[in-house]
């Protein structure tokens, strides 16, 4: 059974930086592609970033490309999302996702086979 717990969300000033963490519990972490999604108030959940299971490939939403960086440490079962130059439109609940069968690190959609954390709130304002 896979269990994901996000942390690191808080209020941050516009232009600031924040690093989110996701702790993976369960077997075979290194075999899962991992992704971050976010959901802003009144909007649908959207893909933010994904990383391949061997950390050899990453994929980003256009809205965060060049500002966000996803990484993983397989020996620690951890995934990170470094967010820089934050904007007010980055305000959302951020969710960690372990891609199940049919999903990949570059897949922006989700399937019923995916695993999710409960999310961590990021608020960006001046």
N, CA, C and O of each residue as an XYZ file, in Angstrom:
504
protein
N       0.841     -1.187      0.000
C       0.000      0.000      0.000
C       0.883      1.247      0.000
O       1.800      1.369      0.812
N       0.601      2.157     -0.908
C       1.375      3.386     -1.039
C       0.694      4.500     -0.253
O      -0.524      4.672     -0.310
N       1.509      5.246      0.479
C       1.018      6.372      1.272
C       1.923      7.563      1.010
O       3.147      7.455      1.083
N       1.306      8.708      0.701
C       2.073      9.905      0.371
C       1.709     11.023      1.342
O       0.537     11.237      1.652
N       2.721     11.726      1.812
C       2.491     12.848      2.724
C       3.297     14.042      2.249
O       4.525     13.995      2.178
N       2.586     15.112      1.926
C       3.238     16.346      1.500
C       3.509     17.245      2.701
O       2.829     17.159      3.724
N       4.499     18.097      2.562
C       4.796     19.088      3.583
C       5.514     20.263      2.943
O       5.993     20.172      1.812
N       5.585     21.364      3.676
C       6.334     22.521      3.218
C       5.488     23.679      2.740
O       6.011     24.768      2.506
N       4.211     23.470      2.592
C       3.366     24.561      2.123
C       3.164     25.618      3.206
O       3.055     25.303      4.391
N       3.116     26.856      2.781
C       2.886     27.980      3.693
C       2.632     29.235      2.867
O       2.592     29.183      1.637
N       2.462     30.351      3.544
C       2.377     31.629      2.871
C       3.781     32.087      2.495
O       4.727     31.925      3.265
N       3.903     32.660      1.303
C       5.181     33.203      0.853
C       4.902     34.455      0.024
O       3.892     34.549     -0.674
N       5.796     35.382      0.115
C       5.634     36.629     -0.606
C       5.878     36.433     -2.102
O       6.665     35.575     -2.504
N       5.211     37.216     -2.901
C       5.403     37.181     -4.349
C       6.889     37.360     -4.683
O       7.559     38.248     -4.157
N       7.373     36.504     -5.559
C       8.780     36.526     -5.928
C       9.658     35.641     -5.070
O      10.839     35.460     -5.369
N       9.108     35.097     -4.030
C       9.863     34.260     -3.105
C       9.998     32.826     -3.587
O       9.581     32.473     -4.690
N      10.593     32.012     -2.727
C      10.845     30.606     -3.046
C      10.303     29.717     -1.940
O      10.133     30.134     -0.794
N      10.039     28.477     -2.328
C       9.507     27.505     -1.381
C       9.874     26.122     -1.884
O       9.921     25.887     -3.092
N      10.134     25.210     -0.963
C      10.369     23.829     -1.361
C       9.350     22.919     -0.692
O       9.224     22.885      0.532
N       8.632     22.192     -1.522
C       7.683     21.201     -1.030
C       8.360     19.833     -0.993
O       9.224     19.515     -1.810
N       7.937     19.045     -0.021
C       8.454     17.690      0.107
C       7.308     16.696      0.077
O       6.187     17.001      0.485
N       7.604     15.518     -0.405
C       6.625     14.430     -0.425
C       7.321     13.167      0.054
O       8.302     12.720     -0.539
N       6.805     12.605      1.123
C       7.362     11.367      1.661
C       6.502     10.191      1.195
O       5.284     10.172      1.377
N       7.164      9.231      0.600
C       6.515      8.033      0.058
C       6.715      6.877      1.026
O       7.841      6.567      1.415
N       5.619      6.247      1.409
C       5.695      5.037      2.219
C       5.103      3.889      1.430
O       4.047      4.018      0.810
N       5.794      2.772      1.463
C       5.316      1.616      0.722
C       6.446      0.998     -0.063
O       7.581      1.474     -0.020
N       6.132     -0.066     -0.782
C       7.183     -0.778     -1.508
C       7.525     -0.139     -2.845
O       6.697      0.522     -3.472
N       8.750     -0.351     -3.259
C       9.193     -0.089     -4.634
C       9.083      1.368     -5.068
O       8.655      1.653     -6.187
N       9.464      2.285     -4.194
C       9.399      3.710     -4.561
C      10.135      3.985     -5.866
O       9.654      4.747     -6.704
N      11.276      3.380     -6.036
C      12.114      3.687     -7.196
C      11.488      3.243     -8.509
O      11.992      3.596     -9.575
N      10.410      2.482     -8.458
C       9.751      2.045     -9.685
C       8.605      2.962    -10.104
O       8.009      2.766    -11.164
N       8.295      3.957     -9.284
C       7.179      4.859     -9.588
C       7.668      6.164    -10.198
O       8.607      6.782     -9.696
N       7.029      6.576    -11.276
C       7.155      7.959    -11.704
C       6.363      8.794    -10.707
O       5.287      8.397    -10.260
N       6.911      9.957    -10.366
C       6.272     10.807     -9.375
C       5.904     12.145    -10.000
O       6.614     12.651    -10.869
N       4.794     12.710     -9.555
C       4.320     13.963    -10.124
C       3.774     14.877     -9.032
O       3.409     14.433     -7.944
N       3.731     16.126     -9.349
C       3.055     17.132     -8.528
C       1.908     17.725     -9.338
O       2.049     18.041    -10.519
N       0.784     17.863     -8.670
C      -0.371     18.541     -9.230
C      -0.749     19.669     -8.281
O      -0.261     19.731     -7.153
N      -1.609     20.550     -8.737
C      -2.110     21.593     -7.863
C      -3.559     21.916     -8.228
O      -4.012     21.694     -9.351
N      -4.251     22.442     -7.242
C      -5.630     22.855     -7.464
C      -5.872     24.177     -6.768
O      -5.777     24.287     -5.545
N      -6.184     25.169     -7.567
C      -6.509     26.497     -7.050
C      -8.010     26.573     -6.779
O      -8.780     25.799     -7.348
N      -8.426     27.484     -5.930
C      -9.854     27.613     -5.624
C     -10.677     27.839     -6.883
O     -10.367     28.718     -7.687
N     -11.712     27.052     -7.046
C     -12.598     27.202     -8.179
C     -12.076     26.657     -9.493
O     -12.707     26.823    -10.537
N     -10.924     26.007     -9.442
C     -10.333     25.471    -10.666
C     -10.122     23.966    -10.547
O     -10.139     23.404     -9.452
N      -9.927     23.336    -11.682
C      -9.663     21.905    -11.687
C      -8.196     21.638    -11.309
O      -7.324     22.495    -11.457
N      -7.970     20.436    -10.824
C      -6.607     20.030    -10.513
C      -5.788     19.983    -11.792
O      -6.260     19.483    -12.813
N      -4.571     20.496    -11.747
C      -3.738     20.534    -12.945
C      -2.341     19.998    -12.671
O      -1.819     20.096    -11.561
N      -1.765     19.438    -13.702
C      -0.405     18.909    -13.651
C       0.590     20.057    -13.477
O       0.443     21.117    -14.086
N       1.604     19.832    -12.638
C       2.652     20.816    -12.436
C       4.001     20.302    -12.945
O       4.664     20.953    -13.752
N       4.391     19.127    -12.460
C       5.713     18.594    -12.819
C       5.737     17.092    -12.591
O       5.001     16.563    -11.758
N       6.591     16.415    -13.342
C       6.744     14.978    -13.184
C       8.197     14.577    -13.331
O       8.975     15.247    -14.009
N       8.552     13.477    -12.689
C       9.926     12.974    -12.767
C       9.887     11.472    -12.939
O       9.074     10.779    -12.326
N      10.774     10.980    -13.781
C      10.805      9.562    -14.074
C      11.326      8.774    -12.868
O      11.890      9.344    -11.934
N      11.128      7.469    -12.905
C      11.472      6.666    -11.734
C      12.965      6.607    -11.473
O      13.379      6.360    -10.340
N      13.777      6.827    -12.483
C      15.220      6.835    -12.269
C      15.769      8.244    -12.316
O      16.976      8.455    -12.430
N      14.843      9.228    -12.225
C      15.221     10.648    -12.206
C      15.961     11.060    -13.468
O      16.682     12.057    -13.470
N      15.787     10.303    -14.532
C      16.470     10.662    -15.761
C      15.675     11.589    -16.651
O      16.199     12.133    -17.623
N      14.405     11.768    -16.318
C      13.582     12.623    -17.143
C      12.619     13.421    -16.298
O      12.108     12.937    -15.288
N      12.376     14.642    -16.716
C      11.424     15.497    -16.021
C      10.528     16.184    -17.044
O      10.875     16.306    -18.219
N       9.392     16.620    -16.579
C       8.440     17.305    -17.459
C       7.711     18.348    -16.631
O       7.366     18.103    -15.475
N       7.476     19.510    -17.224
C       6.858     20.613    -16.491
C       5.700     21.217    -17.284
O       5.690     21.213    -18.515
N       4.750     21.725    -16.553
C       3.715     22.536    -17.171
C       4.361     23.823    -17.671
O       5.308     24.321    -17.062
N       3.862     24.354    -18.756
C       4.428     25.582    -19.316
C       4.403     26.722    -18.312
O       5.289     27.577    -18.307
N       3.399     26.728    -17.474
C       3.236     27.837    -16.532
C       4.320     27.876    -15.455
O       4.516     28.906    -14.810
N       5.024     26.760    -15.259
C       6.048     26.735    -14.204
C       7.441     26.462    -14.756
O       8.420     26.493    -14.010
N       7.536     26.201    -16.027
C       8.833     25.865    -16.629
C       9.826     27.002    -16.426
O       9.517     28.166    -16.682
N      11.009     26.654    -15.969
C      12.031     27.658    -15.709
C      11.981     28.228    -14.304
O      12.919     28.897    -13.871
N      10.891     27.968    -13.587
C      10.757     28.482    -12.207
C      10.743     27.346    -11.185
O      11.243     27.505    -10.072
N      10.172     26.207    -11.561
C      10.043     25.079    -10.645
C      11.013     23.976    -11.043
O      11.382     23.837    -12.209
N      11.416     23.198    -10.046
C      12.295     22.061    -10.304
C      11.854     20.873     -9.447
O      11.744     20.978     -8.226
N      11.606     19.748    -10.108
C      11.223     18.536     -9.388
C      12.442     17.636     -9.258
O      13.241     17.518    -10.187
N      12.579     17.011     -8.114
C      13.696     16.096     -7.898
C      13.251     14.967     -6.977
O      12.191     15.030     -6.355
N      14.079     13.940     -6.905
C      13.766     12.821     -6.037
C      15.046     12.215     -5.487
O      16.103     12.293     -6.112
N      14.939     11.618     -4.323
C      16.041     10.877     -3.725
C      15.505      9.480     -3.431
O      14.790      9.271     -2.451
N      15.851      8.549     -4.274
C      15.276      7.210     -4.156
C      15.682      6.516     -2.864
O      14.917      5.718     -2.323
N      16.870      6.810     -2.369
C      17.317      6.191     -1.132
C      16.564      6.664      0.097
O      16.611      6.028      1.150
N      15.866      7.789     -0.045
C      15.115      8.348      1.079
C      13.606      8.321      0.836
O      12.836      8.773      1.683
N      13.182      7.798     -0.305
C      11.760      7.774     -0.651
C      11.140      9.163     -0.614
O      10.029      9.345     -0.116
N      11.860     10.131     -1.141
C      11.403     11.512     -1.092
C      11.349     12.125     -2.488
O      12.159     11.820     -3.363
N      10.378     12.985     -2.655
C      10.248     13.786     -3.863
C      10.135     15.248     -3.423
O       9.518     15.556     -2.403
N      10.732     16.128     -4.200
C      10.742     17.546     -3.848
C      10.252     18.392     -5.025
O      10.375     18.011     -6.189
N       9.704     19.531     -4.683
C       9.350     20.520     -5.693
C       9.903     21.859     -5.222
O       9.377     22.474     -4.296
N      10.968     22.294     -5.873
C      11.546     23.604     -5.577
C      10.834     24.629     -6.435
O      10.811     24.520     -7.661
N      10.256     25.619     -5.790
C       9.474     26.629     -6.494
C      10.130     27.986     -6.290
O      10.293     28.446     -5.160
N      10.499     28.613     -7.381
C      11.152     29.926     -7.323
C      10.317     30.958     -8.063
O       9.428     30.627     -8.848
N      10.624     32.198     -7.793
C       9.932     33.326     -8.444
C       8.420     33.110     -8.401
O       7.739     33.169     -9.425
N       7.924     32.864     -7.227
C       6.511     32.519     -7.080
C       5.610     33.696     -7.415
O       5.927     34.855     -7.148
N       4.475     33.352     -8.009
C       3.484     34.337     -8.415
C       2.181     34.063     -7.677
O       1.972     32.975     -7.139
N       1.332     35.040     -7.662
C       0.044     34.863     -6.975
C      -0.755     33.726     -7.603
O      -1.507     33.035     -6.915
N      -0.592     33.535     -8.898
C      -1.323     32.467     -9.579
C      -0.803     31.078     -9.246
O      -1.385     30.081     -9.674
N       0.282     31.001     -8.489
C       0.771     29.705     -8.011
C       0.057     29.274     -6.729
O       0.257     28.161     -6.243
N      -0.768     30.155     -6.193
C      -1.531     29.818     -5.002
C      -2.456     28.646     -5.275
O      -3.281     28.690     -6.187
N      -2.310     27.595     -4.474
C      -3.099     26.384     -4.692
C      -2.766     25.372     -3.608
O      -1.823     25.547     -2.836
N      -3.551     24.327     -3.569
C      -3.172     23.144     -2.800
C      -2.352     22.257     -3.719
O      -2.787     21.920     -4.821
N      -1.181     21.888     -3.269
C      -0.272     21.072     -4.064
C      -0.330     19.623     -3.597
O      -0.237     19.323     -2.406
N      -0.488     18.738     -4.573
C      -0.643     17.322     -4.293
C       0.499     16.510     -4.899
O       0.922     16.741     -6.032
N       0.972     15.573     -4.126
C       1.967     14.621     -4.611
C       1.238     13.413     -5.206
O       0.210     12.977     -4.687
N       1.774     12.892     -6.282
C       1.130     11.798     -7.004
C       2.160     10.745     -7.369
O       3.229     11.058     -7.893
N       1.831      9.500     -7.087
C       2.635      8.378     -7.562
C       1.881      7.785     -8.749
O       0.754      7.312     -8.608
N       2.511      7.817     -9.906
C       1.832      7.413    -11.135
C       1.591      5.912    -11.174
O       2.529      5.117    -11.118
N       0.338      5.541    -11.268
C      -0.004      4.135    -11.383
C       0.027      3.667    -12.814
O       0.465      4.389    -13.709
N      -0.436      2.469    -13.023
C      -0.427      1.890    -14.367
C      -1.217      2.768    -15.335
O      -2.363      3.133    -15.069
N      -0.602      3.093    -16.434
C      -1.239      3.938    -17.425
C      -0.836      5.394    -17.330
O      -1.180      6.188    -18.206
N      -0.110      5.761    -16.276
C       0.372      7.129    -16.112
C       1.888      7.138    -16.165
O       2.537      6.162    -15.791
N       2.446      8.238    -16.630
C       3.896      8.380    -16.758
C       4.312      9.746    -16.255
O       3.467     10.590    -15.959
N       5.609      9.963    -16.159
C       6.074     11.215    -15.572
C       5.668     12.414    -16.410
O       5.579     13.528    -15.894
N       5.424     12.202    -17.688
C       5.048     13.290    -18.578
C       3.542     13.364    -18.814
O       3.066     14.230    -19.548
N       2.799     12.461    -18.196
C       1.347     12.426    -18.371
C       0.695     13.510    -17.526
O       0.940     13.606    -16.323
N      -0.130     14.316    -18.161
C      -0.768     15.399    -17.414
C      -2.129     14.996    -16.863
O      -2.694     15.689    -16.017
N      -2.647     13.881    -17.343
C      -3.903     13.380    -16.815
C      -3.663     12.373    -15.715
O      -2.519     12.051    -15.395
N      -4.726     11.880    -15.143
C      -4.617     10.927    -14.048
C      -5.497      9.717    -14.318
O      -6.402      9.763    -15.151
N      -5.221      8.642    -13.608
C      -6.044      7.442    -13.716
C      -6.413      6.975    -12.314
O      -5.871      7.454    -11.318
N      -7.327      6.049    -12.258
C      -7.749      5.495    -10.974
C      -6.643      4.696    -10.297
O      -6.752      4.360     -9.118
N      -5.585      4.392    -11.033
C      -4.475      3.617    -10.471
C      -3.454      4.491     -9.754
O      -2.537      3.973     -9.116
N      -3.602      5.807     -9.851
C      -2.644      6.707     -9.222
C      -2.847      6.743     -7.706
O      -3.924      6.441     -7.191
N      -1.778      7.122     -7.019
C      -1.841      7.349     -5.574
C      -1.662      8.839     -5.297
O      -0.915      9.536     -5.983
N      -2.374      9.307     -4.263
C      -2.363     10.735     -3.953
C      -2.089     10.991     -2.487
O      -2.464     10.200     -1.621
N      -1.422     12.120     -2.216
C      -1.360     12.618     -0.865
C      -2.560     13.518     -0.610
O      -3.419     13.696     -1.474
N      -2.602     14.078      0.588
C      -3.734     14.926      0.958
C      -3.515     16.384      0.595
O      -4.443     17.189      0.675
N      -2.326     16.726      0.205
C      -2.072     18.074     -0.250
C      -1.487     18.989      0.808
O      -1.617     18.749      2.008
N      -0.840     20.046      0.332
C      -0.286     21.076      1.208
C      -0.577     22.429      0.573
O      -0.401     22.610     -0.632
N      -1.019     23.369      1.383
C      -1.461     24.660      0.881
C      -0.282     25.601      0.669
O       0.555     25.793      1.551
N      -0.243     26.175     -0.512
C       0.733     27.222     -0.836
C      -0.037     28.490     -1.156
O      -0.917     28.493     -2.016
N       0.297     29.557     -0.464
C      -0.350     30.842     -0.701
C       0.715     31.875     -1.024
O       1.657     32.074     -0.257
N       0.559     32.520     -2.152
C       1.517     33.521     -2.607
C       0.807     34.854     -2.733
O      -0.186     34.979     -3.449
N       1.322     35.836     -2.036
C       0.738     37.175     -2.132
C       1.773     38.191     -1.705
O       2.816     37.857     -1.143
N       1.458     39.427     -1.983
C       2.367     40.503     -1.582
C       1.906     41.100     -0.261
O       2.537     42.024      0.252
